[in-house]
Amino acid sequence: MSAGHSHPHHHHQAAGDIGTAFFLNLAFTLVEFVGGWLTGSTAILADAVHDLGDSFAFGQAWYFEKLSLSGSSERYSYGYRRFSLVGALISALILFGGSIFVLLQAIPKIFAPGTPDAGGMALLAVAGVSVNFLAMLRLRKTGGMNARVVTLHLLEDVLGWVAVLVVAVVLLFWDIPVLDPILAIAITLFILYGALKNLRSMVPVFLQAVPDGISLQAVVREAEALDGVRGVHNAHIWSLDGTHRVFTAHLQVDPELDACAYIELKKRIAGLVQSHGIEHSTVEIEYPGEVCRITDNEEETP
């Protein structure tokens, strides 16, 4: 028995808006790298690394937003959402590599700071705030989780550029060049913290752990309390991509279960898993005396 409950309210508009944010961010990231080199600002280079990681995140969000519109395929029967985990892993590795590069550039400048072009920094900062704010406005009314995540990335970018702008204004009036590498290190540590946090959240998904906020035991107890159910075993809850959840289990049922009771049980199981935020459920019915094809000591691989 299978009950699939996917509720992705994805639209072509969302894919288009995310695509616009991707191209804006990628184009401006290239400007940042050039601008950071020309102005001699390590802080701008650090923010460029941040935006490069965001560009990759936007790109994969855009790609999978479009891909999800086509649903599942014969080969990928659950659809393509799990591919986003691979993209997120690559994005995290890019951020790590870029952050190490920035730290190698910034730390020596703490002890021998150069003098960045504060005016150029200020102009780039104003442009950075403007570009990211325009992209946020484009996504503000767009529905879907991908769009919300991208909007949060853009908000981080806006705040980062505000910090660069503040430092640039200070440097215009006071000769404190050490502020530039200090800001670069602060931005880089923030990037590394976010990358580590994302990696930490990805590992349980890769290992098909029970998602946070859901109790497998609670779902099993509720299923066993349903009329006609004598027991539940080989129960598993896991996530496709950290958001969309799957439930599988074997149900031992009363031998008197007729067609009407069977249909009613399906409806109740569907409602039960939905109440726990689970989009897809698959259960196997077993009657008393039937030997389970999977022993208690074996793990069922979905």
MOKAMO-V544905 format. One record per run of one state. SS is the DSSP state (a for helix, b for strand, c for the rest). FROM is the first residue (numbers start at 0). TO is the last residue. If there is no record, write none. Layout:
ss=SS from=FROM to=TO
ss=SS from=FROM to=TO
This chain:
ss=c from=0 to=0
ss=b from=1 to=3
ss=c from=4 to=10
ss=a from=11 to=38
ss=c from=39 to=40
ss=a from=41 to=67
ss=c from=68 to=81
ss=a from=82 to=110
ss=c from=111 to=116
ss=a from=117 to=138
ss=c from=139 to=143
ss=a from=144 to=172
ss=c from=173 to=176
ss=a from=177 to=205
ss=c from=206 to=214
ss=a from=215 to=223
ss=c from=224 to=227
ss=b from=228 to=238
ss=c from=239 to=243
ss=b from=244 to=252
ss=c from=253 to=257
ss=a from=258 to=274
ss=c from=275 to=278
ss=b from=279 to=286
ss=c from=287 to=301
